[in-house]
Amino acid sequence: MVIVQQAQGLIGIVLVLALAWAFSENRKVLPGWRWIGGAIAMQIVLALIIVRVPAVWSVVDVINRGVAAIETATLAGSSYMFGYLGGAPIPFVLKPGSEQPLVIAFQILPLIIVFSALTAVFWHWGVLRIIVRGLSWALRKTMGVTGVVGLNAGANIFLGVVEAPLIVRSYFARMSRADLFAVMVLSMANISGALLVLYATTLAPQLPDAVGHMIVASFLSLPAAILVARIMVPGEGSVELAEPEAEVAYESTMDALIRGTMEGVQLVLAVVGIIIVIFALVNLADQILANLPLVAGQAITVQRAFGWLFAPFMWALGVPWAEAGTAGSLMGTKAILNEYVAYLQFASLPEEALSPRSKLIITYALCNVANLASVGLLVSTIATLAPSRRKDAISLGMKSWVAGNIASAMGGAVIGLVTPV
């Protein structure tokens, strides 16, 4: 029974491939089965190495300590600016049993600003560019992607849905439709470094090693996104295989620091606005649904509806059926609304609501920005950078949303395969 449950993720992998084929623009054209098998094997081997090899987690532990140091430094800045709302000691006596309140906007979201500034500085210094080029080289050699797709794939580990396309902006006008779609899916199927730190910090009460696992999820998403993209929009890349020069540059370290900070501030404002609107819309929908007849003695809510809709899908990824409703609710919230809202709901669940293995599967499956708002952001970014590709970007927008979600879902299925029940 245990072996069957651990192998359950194989159903999820087959389901992801079937969904990609169902949404394909040309179902008669498929990548070779050896190539598909190689892409899946790459994810499984990568997951095994990262999850099962202690030396790798020693490196991840160093990264965790680095993130903890950034959190402490950020709290110093936010507490100076916002006082006790930002984490400084409370200047009054709390009621017995009360704890200092956690104000997300003033204590958690500033992480985005600090990490955005650090990312820009490390990019200017060349540290991140070396890592991006290494990832690009690995993907070109193993999966045969063109240089422009490889470079964009490496950049998506650190940059967001708007920033990553800027790396290859002058190539949009002449890249093939297949390459354009691959770039869009890679943007959807990943999260930026700043969001990774934010989400991992939010999820830490449920998953202490959340930073490490989200880093692993980001790496697993690269081959998964390329695989899904090639099935859904078959075609040859039209850009030379050689890697192009990255097109994001700063004049100096101070320029990088200032521009990175301003980009972080804009992202924080966007996150605040999106969260307020989404919570308001969900509450409004719940008020409307409350007028319907009760189901199993409880009112119908958006969260319950998502649970019913996505429960079979999450079961296929490896989540036990008893927990599939809870997992499906989180997946629906992430895919339709916003991944941060889903992670906030995840973090607020009782400790016993999900098993440790299910928490891992869900963490990986949610680790992307493929929501409806991101579709608009990505399409508008490409249309602005290359007006001649506006029609293509619009036609591929919703496809990239589907592809981004199922690519990350494949990562969840893979991690379920290698994690003991």
Phi and psi in degrees as a GROMACS rama.xvg file:
@    title "Ramachandran Plot"
@    xaxis  label "Phi"
@    yaxis  label "Psi"
@TYPE xy
-64.015  -43.018  VAL-2
-63.4284  -40.623  ILE-3
-61.8146  -44.0768  VAL-4
-65.3292  -39.0465  GLN-5
-68.1289  -33.9628  GLN-6
-81.2461  -2.06137  ALA-7
-58.2508  -29.9231  GLN-8
-62.6563  -21.2856  GLY-9
-59.7994  -35.343  LEU-10
-62.8825  -40.7601  ILE-11
-63.8613  -41.0038  GLY-12
-63.1746  -44.495  ILE-13
-62.7025  -40.3703  VAL-14
-63.6794  -41.4131  LEU-15
-61.5637  -45.454  VAL-16
-62.6404  -39.4881  LEU-17
-65.5853  -41.3804  ALA-18
-65.1247  -42.1887  LEU-19
-60.7198  -43.0437  ALA-20
-65.9882  -39.4505  TRP-21
-63.1331  -33.2658  ALA-22
-93.6757  6.52789  PHE-23
-66.0738  145.673  SER-24
-76.183  -19.1518  GLU-25
-148.173  92.7568  ASN-26
-69.6417  -13.7555  ARG-27
-80.8778  -14.8128  LYS-28
-111.45  118.757  VAL-29
-128.165  148.452  LEU-30
-60.881  157.443  PRO-31
-58.3883  147.167  GLY-32
-63.2197  -31.4509  TRP-33
-64.9765  -38.7322  ARG-34
-67.7889  -43.3574  TRP-35
-61.7393  -47.102  ILE-36
-61.699  -37.8602  GLY-37
-65.1065  -39.7232  GLY-38
-64.9052  -39.7964  ALA-39
-69.4033  -43.6901  ILE-40
-60.7545  -36.8641  ALA-41
-60.1916  -41.9635  MET-42
-66.1384  -42.8934  GLN-43
-65.41  -45.079  ILE-44
-63.5355  -42.864  VAL-45
-61.4833  -42.7304  LEU-46
-64.9948  -41.5086  ALA-47
-62.8757  -44.9967  LEU-48
-62.8938  -46.0517  ILE-49
-72.5665  -39.4566  ILE-50
-83.68  -34.7641  VAL-51
-100.007  -14.4137  ARG-52
-94.9376  114.592  VAL-53
-57.2799  -35.0437  PRO-54
-61.4798  -36.1085  ALA-55
-65.0448  -42.2032  VAL-56
-72.467  -17.8232  TRP-57
-66.017  -40.5789  SER-58
-66.4871  -42.344  VAL-59
-62.0896  -36.6009  VAL-60
-62.5869  -37.4786  ASP-61
-63.066  -42.2592  VAL-62
-63.032  -42.2145  ILE-63
-57.5755  -42.6959  ASN-64
-66.9615  -35.3487  ARG-65
-63.7982  -42.8336  GLY-66
-64.8002  -40.0841  VAL-67
-61.4602  -37.8429  ALA-68
-65.5562  -39.7141  ALA-69
-64.7627  -39.9787  ILE-70
-60.3899  -45.6982  GLU-71
-62.708  -43.0641  THR-72
-65.0382  -40.1643  ALA-73
-64.6506  -40.6638  THR-74
-62.8035  -32.8634  LEU-75
-63.5569  -42.532  ALA-76
-69.8967  -43.738  GLY-77
-69.3471  -35.3685  SER-78
-69.9783  -32.1015  SER-79
-67.6313  -40.4631  TYR-80
-79.4015  -39.8973  MET-81
-112.942  3.18629  PHE-82
67.4463  -142.562  GLY-83
-66.7002  -22.5018  TYR-84
-66.955  -27.1627  LEU-85
-95.9715  6.66757  GLY-86
115.363  -3.92584  GLY-87
-71.1075  161.073  ALA-88
-56.0732  142.019  PRO-89
-74.9442  130.965  ILE-90
-84.2441  23.0231  PRO-91
-148.673  168.195  PHE-92
-86.2567  128.962  VAL-93
-80.098  156.134  LEU-94
-65.1598  150.185  LYS-95
-54.3247  132.75  PRO-96
86.5211  -7.82635  GLY-97
-86.2652  153.628  SER-98
-117.825  160.886  GLU-99
-61.7599  129.266  GLN-100
-66.2589  143.868  PRO-101
-97.2981  110.967  LEU-102
-100.981  105.3  VAL-103
-55.905  -45.8514  ILE-104
-62.6015  -30.6259  ALA-105
-105.888  -16.6232  PHE-106
-114.851  -29.2504  GLN-107
-102.946  -49.8302  ILE-108
-62.9301  -29.1277  LEU-109
-58.0015  -18.851  PRO-110
-56.9856  -35.3132  LEU-111
-60.4571  -44.1167  ILE-112
-63.8926  -48.7853  ILE-113
-64.1682  -45.3174  VAL-114
-69.9306  -33.5388  PHE-115
-63.2864  -42.4886  SER-116
-64.6345  -43.2234  ALA-117
-64.3823  -39.6886  LEU-118
-59.7408  -45.8959  THR-119
-62.015  -41.7299  ALA-120
-64.8761  -46.1023  VAL-121
-66.8139  -29.7258  PHE-122
-67.4017  -44.7734  TRP-123
-63.3221  -37.84  HIS-124
-73.0295  -14.1814  TRP-125
97.0354  -6.00282  GLY-126
-62.9322  -51.2459  VAL-127
-69.7574  -32.859  LEU-128
-63.2973  -36.1158  ARG-129
-64.4582  -43.8154  ILE-130
-64.7182  -44.113  ILE-131
-60.9037  -44.2271  VAL-132
-65.0246  -35.8551  ARG-133
-64.2165  -44.2872  GLY-134
-64.6448  -41.4893  LEU-135
-60.0095  -46.1407  SER-136
-60.7456  -42.8986  TRP-137
-63.5109  -41.2837  ALA-138
-71.7316  -35.5345  LEU-139
-66.2875  -38.4606  ARG-140
-76.3884  -35.4935  LYS-141
-92.291  -34.6319  THR-142
-115.293  -3.13558  MET-143
69.8649  24.916  GLY-144
-75.5694  159.988  VAL-145
-73.8069  164.639  THR-146
-59.5984  -39.0343  GLY-147
-68.4414  -37.6032  VAL-148
-70.3664  -41.4311  VAL-149
-61.6444  -43.6768  GLY-150
-64.0756  -43.3229  LEU-151
-65.0132  -37.6363  ASN-152
-61.7053  -46.3992  ALA-153
-61.8814  -39.1322  GLY-154
-67.1179  -30.4235  ALA-155
-67.1526  -15.1362  ASN-156
-65.9714  -29.6247  ILE-157
-113.806  -29.4979  PHE-158
-105.864  162.528  LEU-159
-91.6023  -174.287  GLY-160
-65.4243  -24.2097  VAL-161
-94.0647  -40.021  VAL-162
-74.3454  -39.6892  GLU-163
-58.9769  -42.7035  ALA-164
-60.9381  -24.3605  PRO-165
-64.4607  -23.9494  LEU-166
-60.9072  -33.3544  ILE-167
-124.01  31.3029  VAL-168
-59.4911  -37.0488  ARG-169
-74.7281  -7.94309  SER-170
-93.9234  -12.1527  TYR-171
-58.6305  -39.2754  PHE-172
-63.49  -28.2178  ALA-173
-118.474  0.374027  ARG-174
-76.187  153.964  MET-175
-68.6329  164.789  SER-176
-61.7979  -39.1469  ARG-177
-63.2559  -43.3313  ALA-178
-67.591  -38.8219  ASP-179
-59.6489  -44.4799  LEU-180
-66.481  -39.7272  PHE-181
-59.873  -42.5012  ALA-182
-62.4812  -41.3282  VAL-183
-65.9269  -42.0107  MET-184
-67.3166  -40.4855  VAL-185
-60.243  -37.4656  LEU-186
-66.5572  -38.5466  SER-187
-75.093  -34.3182  MET-188
-85.9877  7.90714  ALA-189
-136.915  174.188  ASN-190
-128.416  152.702  ILE-191
-72.9499  165.241  SER-192
-60.1808  -38.9527  GLY-193
-64.7357  -42.9913  ALA-194
-69.5337  -34.3374  LEU-195
-58.2256  -46.4949  LEU-196
-64.4266  -41.8329  VAL-197
-61.5938  -50.3173  LEU-198
-66.9845  -40.4982  TYR-199
-64.5244  -39.9826  ALA-200
-63.4122  -41.0381  THR-201
-64.1067  -38.3711  THR-202
-88.2855  -6.4395  LEU-203
-52.1949  -38.195  ALA-204
-61.2519  -31.1537  PRO-205
-88.8904  -32.814  GLN-206
-139.447  95.3606  LEU-207
-56.3836  -33.5429  PRO-208
-96.363  33.7063  ASP-209
-59.431  -38.2554  ALA-210
-58.5384  -50.8465  VAL-211
-60.8261  -43.3568  GLY-212
-68.2389  -33.9914  HIS-213
-71.876  -31.3198  MET-214
-64.7298  -44.6896  ILE-215
-60.0702  -44.1282  VAL-216
-60.0291  -37.749  ALA-217
-64.3264  -40.4591  SER-218
-70.2553  -39.5537  PHE-219
-64.8938  -30.4305  LEU-220
-68.6634  -24.5811  SER-221
-63.8258  -57.9184  LEU-222
-65.222  -33.0758  PRO-223
-64.3273  -43.3701  ALA-224
-65.4369  -41.8776  ALA-225
-64.5766  -41.1905  ILE-226
-61.0685  -51.9521  LEU-227
-63.4305  -41.4295  VAL-228
-63.031  -41.2457  ALA-229
-68.9093  -30.7528  ARG-230
-74.399  -42.5886  ILE-231
-74.6733  -36.0672  MET-232
-130.653  85.4984  VAL-233
-67.7239  153.732  PRO-234
153.467  162.133  GLY-235
-90.8171  146.974  GLU-236
-72.7851  138.801  GLY-237
-100.372  -6.82265  SER-238
-96.8227  146.824  VAL-239
-55.3244  151.858  GLU-240
-69.2151  -25.3048  LEU-241
-61.3987  144.471  ALA-242
-76.3288  127.853  GLU-243
-77.6673  170.16  PRO-244
-76.1322  137.202  GLU-245
-66.3551  141.651  ALA-246
-105.94  18.7627  GLU-247
-107.669  123.185  VAL-248
-143.815  151.658  ALA-249
-122.55  150.923  TYR-250
-76.168  -29.8469  GLU-251
-161.199  173.737  SER-252
-62.1959  -40.6018  THR-253
-65.0074  -39.7853  MET-254
-61.0036  -43.6737  ASP-255
-62.5097  -43.0237  ALA-256
-62.4518  -44.6878  LEU-257
-69.7436  -47.2332  ILE-258
-66.2766  -38.5472  ARG-259
-64.3329  -38.7355  GLY-260
-64.3755  -45.216  THR-261
-64.2977  -39.1013  MET-262
-64.5664  -38.0175  GLU-263
-64.3522  -41.6497  GLY-264
-61.7236  -43.8116  VAL-265
-61.434  -39.6494  GLN-266
-67.4718  -39.9014  LEU-267
-60.7016  -46.0066  VAL-268
-61.6535  -39.1828  LEU-269
-64.5921  -43.5169  ALA-270
-62.9197  -44.8285  VAL-271
-59.1223  -47.706  VAL-272
-62.2079  -45.2894  GLY-273
-63.4325  -44.1624  ILE-274
-62.6542  -44.1075  ILE-275
-60.152  -47.8093  ILE-276
-65.9196  -43.0443  VAL-277
-66.1876  -45.0069  ILE-278
-61.675  -37.3898  PHE-279
-65.6991  -44.1981  ALA-280
-66.565  -39.9744  LEU-281
-64.2678  -42.582  VAL-282
-62.5301  -40.7224  ASN-283
-63.7097  -43.0373  LEU-284
-63.6672  -39.6207  ALA-285
-64.1105  -36.9699  ASP-286
-63.278  -37.6786  GLN-287
-70.3353  -45.2743  ILE-288
-65.6469  -24.8029  LEU-289
-62.8774  -17.6617  ALA-290
-80.7501  -10.7591  ASN-291
-81.5424  161.409  LEU-292
-59.7325  150.354  PRO-293
-67.654  149.806  LEU-294
-120.579  121.368  VAL-295
54.8824  36.2343  ALA-296
78.9304  4.83507  GLY-297
-128.068  151.836  GLN-298
-70.2266  149.011  ALA-299
-75.7973  132.893  ILE-300
-128.715  167.082  THR-301
-59.3235  -41.622  VAL-302
-63.5034  -43.8285  GLN-303
-65.4461  -40.2209  ARG-304
-62.7193  -42.8776  ALA-305
-62.1603  -38.8348  PHE-306
-60.439  -44.7683  GLY-307
-64.8355  -41.0139  TRP-308
-70.0586  -42.6405  LEU-309
-100.754  -1.86993  PHE-310
-57.956  -46.4098  ALA-311
-60.9194  -36.9636  PRO-312
-65.2774  -43.7125  PHE-313
-69.6612  -33.1655  MET-314
-61.3068  -41.5056  TRP-315
-62.6202  -28.4281  ALA-316
-76.9679  -13.6013  LEU-317
124.491  0.481785  GLY-318
-79.3645  131.958  VAL-319
-56.9167  148.703  PRO-320
-60.5041  -33.1659  TRP-321
-62.6494  -24.2571  ALA-322
-107.744  -1.84846  GLU-323
-66.0428  -32.739  ALA-324
-64.5339  -44.748  GLY-325
-63.5932  -45.5323  THR-326
-63.7191  -40.2614  ALA-327
-63.8759  -36.0836  GLY-328
-62.0662  -43.2834  SER-329
-66.3206  -41.5486  LEU-330
-65.0569  -41.2272  MET-331
-65.0693  -42.3653  GLY-332
-60.1169  -43.3779  THR-333
-65.7577  -47.1984  LYS-334
-70.5546  -39.7409  ALA-335
-90.4352  -39.7157  ILE-336
-103.466  -78.1351  LEU-337
-167.722  139.571  ASN-338
-68.4277  -32.058  GLU-339
-69.0452  -37.4837  TYR-340
-60.5724  -41.2133  VAL-341
-63.5574  -42.6839  ALA-342
-67.9313  -34.5182  TYR-343
-62.898  -43.1154  LEU-344
-66.2139  -39.4402  GLN-345
-59.1302  -47.071  PHE-346
-64.8589  -26.9683  ALA-347
-88.4509  -2.59884  SER-348
-68.8948  150.492  LEU-349
-60.4194  148.925  PRO-350
-54.6097  -36.0382  GLU-351
-87.641  0.912924  GLU-352
-65.3824  -32.1484  ALA-353
-135.27  145.695  LEU-354
-74.1944  158.935  SER-355
-55.3121  -39.9272  PRO-356
-66.767  -41.2382  ARG-357
-63.719  -37.3568  SER-358
-60.8072  -40.0373  LYS-359
-64.5508  -48.3959  LEU-360
-58.2242  -44.8196  ILE-361
-66.7812  -42.4126  ILE-362
-56.4375  -44.8811  THR-363
-69.4481  -41.6798  TYR-364
-66.4126  -30.2147  ALA-365
-86.7491  -8.38642  LEU-366
-80.692  69.928  CYS-367
-163.294  169.919  ASN-368
-108.084  21.7011  VAL-369
-76.464  81.8814  ALA-370
-127.935  173.213  ASN-371
-65.169  -34.0624  LEU-372
-65.6239  -37.825  ALA-373
-66.443  -31.1169  SER-374
-58.5214  -47.4301  VAL-375
-62.1875  -42.6206  GLY-376
-62.2238  -46.1408  LEU-377
-67.0685  -45.9595  LEU-378
-62.9113  -44.239  VAL-379
-66.1224  -35.0622  SER-380
-64.4009  -48.5192  THR-381
-65.5249  -41.3752  ILE-382
-62.6818  -33.5078  ALA-383
-73.2799  -42.4151  THR-384
-71.9264  -33.7826  LEU-385
-141.863  84.7621  ALA-386
-54.3857  -29.6118  PRO-387
-68.2339  -18.2612  SER-388
-102.968  12.1178  ARG-389
-58.7375  -44.2325  ARG-390
-63.6819  -42.7894  LYS-391
-63.4957  -44.1799  ASP-392
-61.556  -41.6875  ALA-393
-64.8469  -44.4066  ILE-394
-67.4451  -26.2171  SER-395
-96.4961  -5.63254  LEU-396
-57.3853  -55.5042  GLY-397
-70.6629  -30.1964  MET-398
-62.512  -39.4122  LYS-399
-67.5263  -30.9182  SER-400
-64.1943  -47.7026  TRP-401
-61.3772  -47.9206  VAL-402
-62.3791  -42.0422  ALA-403
-62.4101  -40.6295  GLY-404
-68.9972  -43.775  ASN-405
-76.2359  -25.7072  ILE-406
-65.2417  -45.807  ALA-407
-66.7256  -34.6434  SER-408
-61.0323  -37.0367  ALA-409
-62.0789  -38.9329  MET-410
-60.5417  -38.7099  GLY-411
-63.5312  -41.8629  GLY-412
-64.6476  -41.5403  ALA-413
-64.6638  -44.03  VAL-414
-67.0584  -29.963  ILE-415
-66.8266  -33.9568  GLY-416
-65.5007  -36.8071  LEU-417
-96.5264  -2.90753  VAL-418
-101.802  123.925  THR-419
-60.4032  145.341  PRO-420
